[in-house]
Amino acid sequence: MHIYKLNKKTSVVVILKNYIEERAVEVAKFIVSSNSTVRETAKKFGISKSTVHTVVTKKN
């Protein structure tokens, strides 16, 4: 994760974007490596099925 010297508001946006991207990669790797369903993935990460769909399909 890289945080550049920005104002406070912009730094928060960068941190959140990095977190979202990292979570998307982590969820996608889990699904592929374990051949898990959306339901199993949601349970593993403690998120809803809708969030799993959003995380792995949303384009930045």
C-alpha distance matrix in Angstrom:
0.0 3.8 6.7 9.9 13.3 14.6 17.1 16.4 16.9 14.6 11.7 12.4 12.5 9.0 7.7 10.3 9.8 6.3 8.3 11.3 10.1 8.9 12.2 14.1 13.4 14.2 17.4 18.4 18.3 20.3 22.8 23.4 23.6 25.8 27.6 27.2 28.6 26.8 28.7 27.7 24.0 24.3 26.0 23.6 20.6 22.8 22.5 25.3 26.4 25.9 22.2 21.9 23.8 21.6 18.3 19.6 21.7 20.0 19.3 16.8
3.8 0.0 3.8 6.4 9.9 11.5 14.5 14.5 15.3 12.7 9.9 11.7 11.9 8.2 8.1 11.4 10.7 8.1 10.9 13.5 12.4 12.1 15.4 17.0 16.5 17.8 20.7 21.6 21.6 23.8 26.2 26.6 27.0 29.4 31.0 30.7 31.9 30.0 32.0 31.2 27.4 27.6 29.5 27.2 24.0 26.1 25.5 28.1 29.3 28.4 24.8 24.8 26.3 23.9 20.8 22.1 23.8 21.7 20.5 17.4
6.7 3.8 0.0 3.7 6.7 8.1 10.8 10.9 12.1 9.7 6.7 9.2 10.0 6.8 7.0 10.7 10.8 9.3 11.8 14.5 14.2 14.3 17.2 19.0 19.1 20.2 22.9 24.1 24.5 26.4 28.7 29.5 30.0 32.1 33.7 33.0 34.0 31.8 33.5 33.0 29.2 28.9 30.8 28.8 25.4 27.0 26.3 28.9 30.4 29.2 25.6 26.2 27.6 24.9 22.1 23.9 25.3 22.8 21.7 18.4
9.9 6.4 3.7 0.0 3.8 5.8 9.2 10.6 12.0 9.2 7.2 10.7 11.2 8.4 9.9 13.3 13.0 12.1 15.0 17.3 16.9 17.5 20.4 21.8 21.9 23.5 26.0 26.9 27.5 29.6 31.7 32.3 33.0 35.3 36.7 36.2 37.0 34.8 36.7 36.3 32.5 32.2 34.3 32.3 28.9 30.4 29.5 31.9 33.3 31.9 28.3 29.0 30.2 27.2 24.7 26.4 27.4 24.7 23.1 19.6
13.3 9.9 6.7 3.8 0.0 3.8 7.0 9.0 11.3 9.2 7.7 11.4 12.5 10.7 12.1 15.4 15.7 15.3 17.8 20.2 20.2 20.8 23.5 25.1 25.5 26.8 29.3 30.4 31.0 33.0 35.1 35.9 36.6 38.8 40.2 39.5 40.2 37.8 39.6 39.3 35.6 35.0 36.9 35.1 31.6 32.8 32.0 34.3 36.0 34.4 30.9 31.9 33.1 30.0 27.7 29.6 30.5 27.6 26.1 22.5
14.6 11.5 8.1 5.8 3.8 0.0 3.8 6.4 8.0 6.0 5.7 9.4 10.2 9.4 11.4 14.1 14.5 15.0 17.4 19.3 19.7 20.9 23.2 24.6 25.5 27.0 29.1 30.2 31.3 33.2 35.0 36.0 37.0 39.0 40.2 39.2 39.6 36.9 38.7 38.7 35.1 34.1 36.3 34.8 31.2 32.1 30.9 32.9 34.6 32.8 29.4 30.8 31.8 28.4 26.5 28.7 29.2 26.0 24.6 20.9
17.1 14.5 10.8 9.2 7.0 3.8 0.0 3.8 5.7 5.5 6.2 8.9 10.3 10.7 12.4 14.5 15.6 16.7 18.5 20.2 21.3 22.6 24.5 26.0 27.3 28.6 30.4 31.8 33.1 34.7 36.5 37.8 38.9 40.6 41.7 40.5 40.6 37.7 39.2 39.4 35.9 34.6 36.6 35.5 31.7 32.2 30.9 32.9 34.8 32.8 29.6 31.4 32.4 28.9 27.3 29.9 30.3 27.0 25.9 22.3
16.4 14.5 10.9 10.6 9.0 6.4 3.8 0.0 3.8 5.6 5.2 6.4 8.9 10.1 10.7 12.5 14.4 15.5 16.6 18.6 20.2 21.2 22.6 24.5 26.1 27.0 28.6 30.4 31.8 33.0 34.8 36.5 37.4 38.8 40.1 38.5 38.6 35.6 36.8 37.1 33.6 32.1 33.9 32.9 29.1 29.3 28.2 30.2 32.5 30.6 27.4 29.3 30.6 27.3 25.7 28.5 29.2 26.0 25.5 22.1
16.9 15.3 12.1 12.0 11.3 8.0 5.7 3.8 0.0 3.8 5.5 5.3 6.6 9.0 10.2 10.9 12.6 14.6 15.7 16.8 18.7 20.3 21.4 22.9 24.9 26.0 27.2 28.9 30.7 31.9 33.3 35.1 36.4 37.7 38.6 37.0 36.7 33.6 34.8 35.4 32.0 30.3 32.4 31.7 27.9 27.9 26.4 28.0 30.2 28.0 24.9 27.1 28.1 24.6 23.4 26.3 26.7 23.3 22.8 19.5
14.6 12.7 9.7 9.2 9.2 6.0 5.5 5.6 3.8 0.0 3.8 5.4 5.1 6.3 8.7 10.0 10.6 12.4 14.3 15.4 16.6 18.4 20.0 21.2 22.8 24.4 25.8 27.1 28.8 30.4 31.8 33.2 34.6 36.2 37.0 35.7 35.6 32.7 34.3 34.8 31.2 29.9 32.3 31.3 27.5 28.1 26.4 28.1 29.8 27.6 24.5 26.3 27.1 23.5 22.1 24.7 24.9 21.5 20.6 17.0
11.7 9.9 6.7 7.2 7.7 5.7 6.2 5.2 5.5 3.8 0.0 3.8 5.4 5.1 6.2 8.6 9.9 10.6 12.3 14.3 15.4 16.5 18.3 20.0 21.3 22.5 24.3 25.8 27.1 28.6 30.4 31.8 32.8 34.4 35.6 34.4 34.6 31.8 33.3 33.4 29.8 28.7 30.8 29.4 25.7 26.5 25.2 27.4 29.3 27.5 24.1 25.6 26.9 23.6 21.6 24.2 25.0 22.0 21.2 17.8
12.4 11.7 9.2 10.7 11.4 9.4 8.9 6.4 5.3 5.4 3.8 0.0 3.8 5.4 5.1 6.1 8.5 9.9 10.5 12.2 14.2 15.3 16.4 18.3 20.1 20.9 22.3 24.2 25.7 26.8 28.5 30.3 31.4 32.7 33.8 32.2 32.2 29.2 30.5 30.7 27.3 25.8 27.8 26.8 23.0 23.4 22.1 24.1 26.2 24.5 21.1 23.0 24.4 21.1 19.3 22.3 23.2 20.2 20.1 17.0
12.5 11.9 10.0 11.2 12.5 10.2 10.3 8.9 6.6 5.1 5.4 3.8 0.0 3.8 5.5 5.2 6.0 8.6 9.9 10.5 12.2 14.1 15.3 16.4 18.4 19.9 21.0 22.4 24.3 25.7 27.0 28.6 30.1 31.5 32.2 30.8 30.6 27.6 29.2 29.7 26.2 24.9 27.3 26.4 22.7 23.2 21.4 23.1 24.7 22.7 19.5 21.2 22.1 18.7 17.1 19.9 20.4 17.1 16.7 13.5
9.0 8.2 6.8 8.4 10.7 9.4 10.7 10.1 9.0 6.3 5.1 5.4 3.8 0.0 3.8 5.5 5.1 6.1 8.6 9.9 10.6 12.2 14.2 15.4 16.6 18.3 20.0 21.1 22.6 24.3 25.9 27.1 28.4 30.1 31.1 30.0 30.3 27.6 29.5 29.6 25.9 25.1 27.5 26.1 22.5 23.6 22.1 24.1 25.5 23.8 20.4 21.5 22.5 19.3 17.2 19.4 20.3 17.3 16.4 13.1
7.7 8.1 7.0 9.9 12.1 11.4 12.4 10.7 10.2 8.7 6.2 5.1 5.5 3.8 0.0 3.8 5.5 5.2 6.2 8.7 10.0 10.5 12.2 14.3 15.5 16.4 18.2 20.0 21.1 22.5 24.4 25.9 26.8 28.3 29.6 28.3 28.7 26.1 27.7 27.5 23.8 23.0 25.0 23.5 19.8 20.9 19.9 22.3 24.0 22.7 19.1 20.2 21.8 18.9 16.4 19.0 20.4 17.9 17.7 14.8
10.3 11.4 10.7 13.3 15.4 14.1 14.5 12.5 10.9 10.0 8.6 6.1 5.2 5.5 3.8 0.0 3.8 5.4 5.0 6.1 8.6 9.8 10.5 12.2 14.3 15.2 16.3 18.2 19.9 20.9 22.4 24.3 25.6 26.7 27.7 26.1 26.1 23.3 24.7 24.9 21.4 20.2 22.4 21.3 17.6 18.4 16.8 18.9 20.7 19.2 15.6 17.1 18.6 15.6 13.4 16.3 17.6 15.0 15.3 12.9
9.8 10.7 10.8 13.0 15.7 14.5 15.6 14.4 12.6 10.6 9.9 8.5 6.0 5.1 5.5 3.8 0.0 3.8 5.4 5.1 6.2 8.6 9.9 10.6 12.5 14.2 15.4 16.5 18.4 20.0 21.2 22.6 24.2 25.8 26.5 25.3 25.3 22.6 24.6 24.9 21.2 20.4 23.1 21.9 18.3 19.6 17.8 19.5 20.6 18.9 15.5 16.5 17.4 14.3 12.0 14.4 15.3 12.5 12.2 9.4
6.3 8.1 9.3 12.1 15.3 15.0 16.7 15.5 14.6 12.4 10.6 9.9 8.6 6.1 5.2 5.4 3.8 0.0 3.8 5.5 5.1 6.0 8.5 9.9 10.7 12.2 14.2 15.4 16.5 18.3 20.0 21.2 22.3 24.1 25.2 24.3 24.9 22.6 24.6 24.3 20.6 20.3 22.7 20.9 17.5 19.3 18.1 20.4 21.4 20.4 16.7 17.0 18.4 15.8 12.9 14.7 16.4 14.3 13.9 11.4
8.3 10.9 11.8 15.0 17.8 17.4 18.5 16.6 15.7 14.3 12.3 10.5 9.9 8.6 6.2 5.0 5.4 3.8 0.0 3.8 5.5 5.1 6.1 8.5 10.0 10.4 12.1 14.1 15.3 16.4 18.3 20.0 20.9 22.2 23.5 22.1 22.7 20.2 21.8 21.5 17.8 17.2 19.3 17.6 14.1 15.7 14.7 17.3 18.7 18.0 14.3 14.7 16.7 14.4 11.3 13.7 15.9 14.2 14.8 13.1
11.3 13.5 14.5 17.3 20.2 19.3 20.2 18.6 16.8 15.4 14.3 12.2 10.5 9.9 8.7 6.1 5.1 5.5 3.8 0.0 3.8 5.5 5.2 6.1 8.7 9.9 10.5 12.2 14.2 15.3 16.5 18.3 19.9 21.1 21.8 20.3 20.4 17.7 19.6 19.7 16.0 15.4 18.1 16.9 13.4 14.9 13.1 15.0 16.0 14.9 11.3 11.7 13.3 10.7 7.8 10.4 12.3 10.5 11.5 10.2
10.1 12.4 14.2 16.9 20.2 19.7 21.3 20.2 18.7 16.6 15.4 14.2 12.2 10.6 10.0 8.6 6.2 5.1 5.5 3.8 0.0 3.8 5.5 5.1 6.3 8.7 10.0 10.6 12.3 14.3 15.5 16.6 18.2 20.0 20.7 19.9 20.4 18.2 20.6 20.4 16.6 16.8 19.6 18.0 14.9 17.2 15.5 17.4 17.7 16.7 13.3 12.9 14.0 11.8 8.5 9.7 11.7 10.2 10.3 9.0
8.9 12.1 14.3 17.5 20.8 20.9 22.6 21.2 20.3 18.4 16.5 15.3 14.1 12.2 10.5 9.8 8.6 6.0 5.1 5.5 3.8 0.0 3.8 5.4 5.2 6.2 8.6 9.9 10.6 12.3 14.4 15.5 16.3 18.1 19.5 18.7 19.8 18.0 20.1 19.2 15.5 16.0 18.2 16.0 13.1 15.8 15.0 17.4 18.0 17.8 14.3 13.4 15.3 13.8 10.1 11.2 14.0 13.3 13.7 12.7
12.2 15.4 17.2 20.4 23.5 23.2 24.5 22.6 21.4 20.0 18.3 16.4 15.3 14.2 12.2 10.5 9.9 8.5 6.1 5.2 5.5 3.8 0.0 3.8 5.4 5.0 6.0 8.4 9.8 10.5 12.2 14.2 15.2 16.3 17.5 16.1 16.8 14.7 16.6 15.9 12.1 12.3 14.6 12.7 9.6 12.2 11.2 13.7 14.4 14.5 10.9 10.0 12.4 11.3 7.7 9.3 12.5 12.2 13.7 13.5
14.1 17.0 19.0 21.8 25.1 24.6 26.0 24.5 22.9 21.2 20.0 18.3 16.4 15.4 14.3 12.2 10.6 9.9 8.5 6.1 5.1 5.4 3.8 0.0 3.8 5.5 5.2 6.0 8.5 9.9 10.6 12.2 14.1 15.4 15.9 14.9 15.3 13.2 15.8 15.5 11.8 12.4 15.3 13.8 11.2 13.8 12.2 13.8 13.5 13.2 10.1 8.5 10.0 9.0 5.3 5.9 9.0 9.2 10.6 11.1
13.4 16.5 19.1 21.9 25.5 25.5 27.3 26.1 24.9 22.8 21.3 20.1 18.4 16.6 15.5 14.3 12.5 10.7 10.0 8.7 6.3 5.2 5.4 3.8 0.0 3.8 5.5 5.1 6.0 8.5 9.9 10.5 11.9 14.0 14.9 14.7 16.0 14.7 17.4 16.5 12.8 14.3 16.8 14.6 12.7 15.9 14.9 16.7 16.3 16.5 13.6 11.4 12.8 12.4 8.8 8.0 11.2 11.9 12.6 13.0
14.2 17.8 20.2 23.5 26.8 27.0 28.6 27.0 26.0 24.4 22.5 20.9 19.9 18.3 16.4 15.2 14.2 12.2 10.4 9.9 8.7 6.2 5.0 5.5 3.8 0.0 3.8 5.5 5.2 6.2 8.7 10.1 10.5 12.0 13.6 13.0 14.7 13.7 15.7 14.2 10.6 12.3 14.2 11.5 9.7 13.2 13.1 15.5 15.4 16.3 13.4 11.0 13.5 13.6 10.0 9.8 13.5 14.4 15.8 16.2
17.4 20.7 22.9 26.0 29.3 29.1 30.4 28.6 27.2 25.8 24.3 22.3 21.0 20.0 18.2 16.3 15.4 14.2 12.1 10.5 10.0 8.6 6.0 5.2 5.5 3.8 0.0 3.8 5.5 5.1 6.3 8.7 10.0 10.6 11.5 10.2 11.3 9.9 12.1 11.0 7.3 9.0 11.4 9.4 7.9 11.3 10.6 12.4 11.8 13.0 10.5 7.6 10.1 10.9 7.8 7.4 11.2 12.8 14.9 16.1
18.4 21.6 24.1 26.9 30.4 30.2 31.8 30.4 28.9 27.1 25.8 24.2 22.4 21.1 20.0 18.2 16.5 15.4 14.1 12.2 10.6 9.9 8.4 6.0 5.1 5.5 3.8 0.0 3.8 5.4 5.1 6.2 8.5 10.0 10.1 9.9 11.2 10.4 13.5 12.5 9.3 11.6 14.2 12.4 11.5 14.8 13.7 14.8 13.4 14.3 12.3 9.0 10.2 11.4 8.5 6.3 9.8 12.0 13.6 15.3
18.3 21.6 24.5 27.5 31.0 31.3 33.1 31.8 30.7 28.8 27.1 25.7 24.3 22.6 21.1 19.9 18.4 16.5 15.3 14.2 12.3 10.6 9.8 8.5 6.0 5.2 5.5 3.8 0.0 3.8 5.5 5.2 5.9 8.3 9.5 10.2 12.5 12.7 15.3 13.5 10.6 13.5 15.3 12.7 12.4 16.1 15.9 17.5 16.3 17.7 15.6 12.3 13.9 15.1 12.0 10.1 13.5 15.6 16.8 18.1
20.3 23.8 26.4 29.6 33.0 33.2 34.7 33.0 31.9 30.4 28.6 26.8 25.7 24.3 22.5 20.9 20.0 18.3 16.4 15.3 14.3 12.3 10.5 9.9 8.5 6.2 5.1 5.4 3.8 0.0 3.8 5.5 5.3 5.8 7.7 7.4 10.1 10.6 12.5 10.1 7.5 10.8 12.0 9.4 9.8 13.4 13.8 15.4 14.4 16.5 14.6 11.3 13.5 15.3 12.5 11.2 14.8 17.1 18.9 20.4
22.8 26.2 28.7 31.7 35.1 35.0 36.5 34.8 33.3 31.8 30.4 28.5 27.0 25.9 24.4 22.4 21.2 20.0 18.3 16.5 15.5 14.4 12.2 10.6 9.9 8.7 6.3 5.1 5.5 3.8 0.0 3.8 5.7 5.5 5.3 5.0 7.1 7.9 10.5 8.9 6.8 10.2 12.0 10.4 11.2 14.3 13.9 14.7 12.7 14.8 13.7 10.0 11.4 13.8 11.8 9.7 12.9 15.8 17.9 20.0
23.4 26.6 29.5 32.3 35.9 36.0 37.8 36.5 35.1 33.2 31.8 30.3 28.6 27.1 25.9 24.3 22.6 21.2 20.0 18.3 16.6 15.5 14.2 12.2 10.5 10.1 8.7 6.2 5.2 5.5 3.8 0.0 3.8 5.7 5.1 7.2 9.7 11.2 14.0 12.3 10.5 14.0 15.7 13.9 14.6 17.9 17.6 18.3 16.2 18.0 16.9 13.2 14.0 16.2 14.1 11.3 14.1 17.1 18.5 20.7
23.6 27.0 30.0 33.0 36.6 37.0 38.9 37.4 36.4 34.6 32.8 31.4 30.1 28.4 26.8 25.6 24.2 22.3 20.9 19.9 18.2 16.3 15.2 14.1 11.9 10.5 10.0 8.5 5.9 5.3 5.7 3.8 0.0 3.8 5.7 8.0 11.4 13.3 15.4 12.8 11.4 15.1 16.0 13.5 14.8 18.3 18.7 20.0 18.3 20.5 19.2 15.5 17.0 19.1 16.7 14.4 17.5 20.3 21.7 23.4
25.8 29.4 32.1 35.3 38.8 39.0 40.6 38.8 37.7 36.2 34.4 32.7 31.5 30.1 28.3 26.7 25.8 24.1 22.2 21.1 20.0 18.1 16.3 15.4 14.0 12.0 10.6 10.0 8.3 5.8 5.5 5.7 3.8 0.0 3.8 5.2 9.0 11.4 12.8 9.9 9.4 13.2 13.5 11.4 13.5 16.6 17.3 18.4 16.7 19.4 18.5 14.9 16.6 19.3 17.2 15.3 18.4 21.3 23.3 25.3
27.6 31.0 33.7 36.7 40.2 40.2 41.7 40.1 38.6 37.0 35.6 33.8 32.2 31.1 29.6 27.7 26.5 25.2 23.5 21.8 20.7 19.5 17.5 15.9 14.9 13.6 11.5 10.1 9.5 7.7 5.3 5.1 5.7 3.8 0.0 3.8 6.8 9.8 11.7 9.7 9.6 13.3 14.2 12.9 14.9 17.7 17.7 18.0 15.6 18.1 17.9 14.2 15.1 18.1 16.7 14.3 16.8 20.2 22.2 24.7
27.2 30.7 33.0 36.2 39.5 39.2 40.5 38.5 37.0 35.7 34.4 32.2 30.8 30.0 28.3 26.1 25.3 24.3 22.1 20.3 19.9 18.7 16.1 14.9 14.7 13.0 10.2 9.9 10.2 7.4 5.0 7.2 8.0 5.2 3.8 0.0 3.8 6.6 8.0 5.9 6.2 9.7 10.5 9.8 12.0 14.4 14.4 14.5 12.3 15.2 15.1 11.6 12.9 16.1 15.0 13.2 15.9 19.1 21.6 24.1
28.6 31.9 34.0 37.0 40.2 39.6 40.6 38.6 36.7 35.6 34.6 32.2 30.6 30.3 28.7 26.1 25.3 24.9 22.7 20.4 20.4 19.8 16.8 15.3 16.0 14.7 11.3 11.2 12.5 10.1 7.1 9.7 11.4 9.0 6.8 3.8 0.0 3.8 5.3 5.2 6.1 8.5 9.9 10.6 12.4 13.9 13.3 12.5 9.6 12.5 13.3 10.0 10.8 14.4 14.1 12.5 14.7 17.9 20.8 23.5
26.8 30.0 31.8 34.8 37.8 36.9 37.7 35.6 33.6 32.7 31.8 29.2 27.6 27.6 26.1 23.3 22.6 22.6 20.2 17.7 18.2 18.0 14.7 13.2 14.7 13.7 9.9 10.4 12.7 10.6 7.9 11.2 13.3 11.4 9.8 6.6 3.8 0.0 3.8 5.5 5.1 6.0 8.6 9.8 10.6 11.7 10.3 9.0 6.0 8.8 9.6 6.5 7.5 11.0 11.1 10.2 12.3 15.1 18.3 21.0
28.7 32.0 33.5 36.7 39.6 38.7 39.2 36.8 34.8 34.3 33.3 30.5 29.2 29.5 27.7 24.7 24.6 24.6 21.8 19.6 20.6 20.1 16.6 15.8 17.4 15.7 12.1 13.5 15.3 12.5 10.5 14.0 15.4 12.8 11.7 8.0 5.3 3.8 0.0 3.8 5.4 5.2 6.3 8.7 10.2 10.3 9.5 8.2 5.9 9.6 10.7 8.6 10.2 13.4 13.6 13.5 15.6 18.1 21.5 23.9
27.7 31.2 33.0 36.3 39.3 38.7 39.4 37.1 35.4 34.8 33.4 30.7 29.7 29.6 27.5 24.9 24.9 24.3 21.5 19.7 20.4 19.2 15.9 15.5 16.5 14.2 11.0 12.5 13.5 10.1 8.9 12.3 12.8 9.9 9.7 5.9 5.2 5.5 3.8 0.0 3.8 5.5 5.2 6.2 8.8 9.8 10.3 10.3 8.9 12.5 12.6 10.1 12.4 15.4 14.7 14.4 17.1 19.6 22.8 25.0
24.0 27.4 29.2 32.5 35.6 35.1 35.9 33.6 32.0 31.2 29.8 27.3 26.2 25.9 23.8 21.4 21.2 20.6 17.8 16.0 16.6 15.5 12.1 11.8 12.8 10.6 7.3 9.3 10.6 7.5 6.8 10.5 11.4 9.4 9.6 6.2 6.1 5.1 5.4 3.8 0.0 3.8 5.4 5.1 6.2 8.3 8.3 9.0 7.9 11.0 10.2 7.2 10.1 12.6 11.3 11.2 14.3 16.6 19.6 21.6
24.3 27.6 28.9 32.2 35.0 34.1 34.6 32.1 30.3 29.9 28.7 25.8 24.9 25.1 23.0 20.2 20.4 20.3 17.2 15.4 16.8 16.0 12.3 12.4 14.3 12.3 9.0 11.6 13.5 10.8 10.2 14.0 15.1 13.2 13.3 9.7 8.5 6.0 5.2 5.5 3.8 0.0 3.8 5.5 5.4 5.7 4.9 5.4 5.4 8.6 7.8 6.2 9.4 11.5 10.8 11.8 14.5 16.2 19.6 21.4
26.0 29.5 30.8 34.3 36.9 36.3 36.6 33.9 32.4 32.3 30.8 27.8 27.3 27.5 25.0 22.4 23.1 22.7 19.3 18.1 19.6 18.2 14.6 15.3 16.8 14.2 11.4 14.2 15.3 12.0 12.0 15.7 16.0 13.5 14.2 10.5 9.9 8.6 6.3 5.2 5.4 3.8 0.0 3.8 5.6 5.1 6.6 7.7 8.4 11.9 11.3 10.0 13.2 15.2 14.4 15.4 18.3 20.0 23.3 24.9
23.6 27.2 28.8 32.3 35.1 34.8 35.5 32.9 31.7 31.3 29.4 26.8 26.4 26.1 23.5 21.3 21.9 20.9 17.6 16.9 18.0 16.0 12.7 13.8 14.6 11.5 9.4 12.4 12.7 9.4 10.4 13.9 13.5 11.4 12.9 9.8 10.6 9.8 8.7 6.2 5.1 5.5 3.8 0.0 3.8 5.7 8.0 10.2 10.9 14.0 12.5 10.7 14.2 16.0 14.3 15.0 18.4 20.0 23.0 24.3
20.6 24.0 25.4 28.9 31.6 31.2 31.7 29.1 27.9 27.5 25.7 23.0 22.7 22.5 19.8 17.6 18.3 17.5 14.1 13.4 14.9 13.1 9.6 11.2 12.7 9.7 7.9 11.5 12.4 9.8 11.2 14.6 14.8 13.5 14.9 12.0 12.4 10.6 10.2 8.8 6.2 5.4 5.6 3.8 0.0 3.8 5.5 8.7 10.2 12.5 10.2 9.0 12.8 13.7 11.7 13.2 16.6 17.6 20.5 21.4
22.8 26.1 27.0 30.4 32.8 32.1 32.2 29.3 27.9 28.1 26.5 23.4 23.2 23.6 20.9 18.4 19.6 19.3 15.7 14.9 17.2 15.8 12.2 13.8 15.9 13.2 11.3 14.8 16.1 13.4 14.3 17.9 18.3 16.6 17.7 14.4 13.9 11.7 10.3 9.8 8.3 5.7 5.1 5.7 3.8 0.0 3.8 7.0 9.6 11.8 9.9 10.0 13.6 14.4 13.2 15.3 18.2 18.9 22.1 23.0
22.5 25.5 26.3 29.5 32.0 30.9 30.9 28.2 26.4 26.4 25.2 22.1 21.4 22.1 19.9 16.8 17.8 18.1 14.7 13.1 15.5 15.0 11.2 12.2 14.9 13.1 10.6 13.7 15.9 13.8 13.9 17.6 18.7 17.3 17.7 14.4 13.3 10.3 9.5 10.3 8.3 4.9 6.6 8.0 5.5 3.8 0.0 3.8 6.7 8.2 6.3 7.1 10.5 11.0 10.3 12.8 15.2 15.8 19.1 20.2
25.3 28.1 28.9 31.9 34.3 32.9 32.9 30.2 28.0 28.1 27.4 24.1 23.1 24.1 22.3 18.9 19.5 20.4 17.3 15.0 17.4 17.4 13.7 13.8 16.7 15.5 12.4 14.8 17.5 15.4 14.7 18.3 20.0 18.4 18.0 14.5 12.5 9.0 8.2 10.3 9.0 5.4 7.7 10.2 8.7 7.0 3.8 0.0 3.8 5.3 5.1 6.5 8.9 9.9 10.6 12.7 14.4 15.2 18.9 20.5
26.4 29.3 30.4 33.3 36.0 34.6 34.8 32.5 30.2 29.8 29.3 26.2 24.7 25.5 24.0 20.7 20.6 21.4 18.7 16.0 17.7 18.0 14.4 13.5 16.3 15.4 11.8 13.4 16.3 14.4 12.7 16.2 18.3 16.7 15.6 12.3 9.6 6.0 5.9 8.9 7.9 5.4 8.4 10.9 10.2 9.6 6.7 3.8 0.0 3.8 5.4 5.1 6.4 8.7 9.9 11.0 12.4 14.0 17.7 19.9
25.9 28.4 29.2 31.9 34.4 32.8 32.8 30.6 28.0 27.6 27.5 24.5 22.7 23.8 22.7 19.2 18.9 20.4 18.0 14.9 16.7 17.8 14.5 13.2 16.5 16.3 13.0 14.3 17.7 16.5 14.8 18.0 20.5 19.4 18.1 15.2 12.5 8.8 9.6 12.5 11.0 8.6 11.9 14.0 12.5 11.8 8.2 5.3 3.8 0.0 3.8 5.4 5.2 6.2 8.6 10.2 10.6 11.6 15.3 17.5
22.2 24.8 25.6 28.3 30.9 29.4 29.6 27.4 24.9 24.5 24.1 21.1 19.5 20.4 19.1 15.6 15.5 16.7 14.3 11.3 13.3 14.3 10.9 10.1 13.6 13.4 10.5 12.3 15.6 14.6 13.7 16.9 19.2 18.5 17.9 15.1 13.3 9.6 10.7 12.6 10.2 7.8 11.3 12.5 10.2 9.9 6.3 5.1 5.4 3.8 0.0 3.8 5.4 4.9 5.9 8.6 9.8 10.2 13.8 15.4
21.9 24.8 26.2 29.0 31.9 30.8 31.4 29.3 27.1 26.3 25.6 23.0 21.2 21.5 20.2 17.1 16.5 17.0 14.7 11.7 12.9 13.4 10.0 8.5 11.4 11.0 7.6 9.0 12.3 11.3 10.0 13.2 15.5 14.9 14.2 11.6 10.0 6.5 8.6 10.1 7.2 6.2 10.0 10.7 9.0 10.0 7.1 6.5 5.1 5.4 3.8 0.0 3.8 5.5 5.2 6.3 8.5 10.1 13.6 15.6
23.8 26.3 27.6 30.2 33.1 31.8 32.4 30.6 28.1 27.1 26.9 24.4 22.1 22.5 21.8 18.6 17.4 18.4 16.7 13.3 14.0 15.3 12.4 10.0 12.8 13.5 10.1 10.2 13.9 13.5 11.4 14.0 17.0 16.6 15.1 12.9 10.8 7.5 10.2 12.4 10.1 9.4 13.2 14.2 12.8 13.6 10.5 8.9 6.4 5.2 5.4 3.8 0.0 3.8 5.6 5.5 6.0 8.1 11.7 14.4
21.6 23.9 24.9 27.2 30.0 28.4 28.9 27.3 24.6 23.5 23.6 21.1 18.7 19.3 18.9 15.6 14.3 15.8 14.4 10.7 11.8 13.8 11.3 9.0 12.4 13.6 10.9 11.4 15.1 15.3 13.8 16.2 19.1 19.3 18.1 16.1 14.4 11.0 13.4 15.4 12.6 11.5 15.2 16.0 13.7 14.4 11.0 9.9 8.7 6.2 4.9 5.5 3.8 0.0 3.8 5.6 5.3 5.4 9.2 11.4
18.3 20.8 22.1 24.7 27.7 26.5 27.3 25.7 23.4 22.1 21.6 19.3 17.1 17.2 16.4 13.4 12.0 12.9 11.3 7.8 8.5 10.1 7.7 5.3 8.8 10.0 7.8 8.5 12.0 12.5 11.8 14.1 16.7 17.2 16.7 15.0 14.1 11.1 13.6 14.7 11.3 10.8 14.4 14.3 11.7 13.2 10.3 10.6 9.9 8.6 5.9 5.2 5.6 3.8 0.0 3.8 5.8 5.9 9.0 10.5
19.6 22.1 23.9 26.4 29.6 28.7 29.9 28.5 26.3 24.7 24.2 22.3 19.9 19.4 19.0 16.3 14.4 14.7 13.7 10.4 9.7 11.2 9.3 5.9 8.0 9.8 7.4 6.3 10.1 11.2 9.7 11.3 14.4 15.3 14.3 13.2 12.5 10.2 13.5 14.4 11.2 11.8 15.4 15.0 13.2 15.3 12.8 12.7 11.0 10.2 8.6 6.3 5.5 5.6 3.8 0.0 3.8 6.1 8.6 11.0
21.7 23.8 25.3 27.4 30.5 29.2 30.3 29.2 26.7 24.9 25.0 23.2 20.4 20.3 20.4 17.6 15.3 16.4 15.9 12.3 11.7 14.0 12.5 9.0 11.2 13.5 11.2 9.8 13.5 14.8 12.9 14.1 17.5 18.4 16.8 15.9 14.7 12.3 15.6 17.1 14.3 14.5 18.3 18.4 16.6 18.2 15.2 14.4 12.4 10.6 9.8 8.5 6.0 5.3 5.8 3.8 0.0 3.8 6.4 9.7
20.0 21.7 22.8 24.7 27.6 26.0 27.0 26.0 23.3 21.5 22.0 20.2 17.1 17.3 17.9 15.0 12.5 14.3 14.2 10.5 10.2 13.3 12.2 9.2 11.9 14.4 12.8 12.0 15.6 17.1 15.8 17.1 20.3 21.3 20.2 19.1 17.9 15.1 18.1 19.6 16.6 16.2 20.0 20.0 17.6 18.9 15.8 15.2 14.0 11.6 10.2 10.1 8.1 5.4 5.9 6.1 3.8 0.0 3.8 6.5
19.3 20.5 21.7 23.1 26.1 24.6 25.9 25.5 22.8 20.6 21.2 20.1 16.7 16.4 17.7 15.3 12.2 13.9 14.8 11.5 10.3 13.7 13.7 10.6 12.6 15.8 14.9 13.6 16.8 18.9 17.9 18.5 21.7 23.3 22.2 21.6 20.8 18.3 21.5 22.8 19.6 19.6 23.3 23.0 20.5 22.1 19.1 18.9 17.7 15.3 13.8 13.6 11.7 9.2 9.0 8.6 6.4 3.8 0.0 3.8
16.8 17.4 18.4 19.6 22.5 20.9 22.3 22.1 19.5 17.0 17.8 17.0 13.5 13.1 14.8 12.9 9.4 11.4 13.1 10.2 9.0 12.7 13.5 11.1 13.0 16.2 16.1 15.3 18.1 20.4 20.0 20.7 23.4 25.3 24.7 24.1 23.5 21.0 23.9 25.0 21.6 21.4 24.9 24.3 21.4 23.0 20.2 20.5 19.9 17.5 15.4 15.6 14.4 11.4 10.5 11.0 9.7 6.5 3.8 0.0
